[in-house]
Amino acid sequence: MLKRSRTKRLDLNQLASYIVKEATGEELLNKAVKEGKNPAAVLLGRLGGLKGGKARAIKLSAEQRKEIAQKAAKKRWSQHEK
């Protein structure tokens, strides 16, 4: 039996508006202002977050990346033993 989506589908204009707001960061800024945050700080934090993982991966040596990956795998699999 087919499962029906419970979410309301957006019409074409609503979808276009949503895409523009997401691409420009307008939605993110509106949310930040409502929560009492500084919009400039929110944008800078997002910018740093987008760059962070790639920059960190470049700086790490192959051995360091291997150690981090092994530690993460151990942590993931140790939760299944309980």
Buried (B, 14 or more C-beta within 10 A) or exposed (E): EEEEEEEEEEEEEEEEBEEEBEEEBEBBBEEBEEEEEEBEEBBEEEEEEEEEEEEEEEEEEEEEEEEEEEEEEEEEEEEEEE
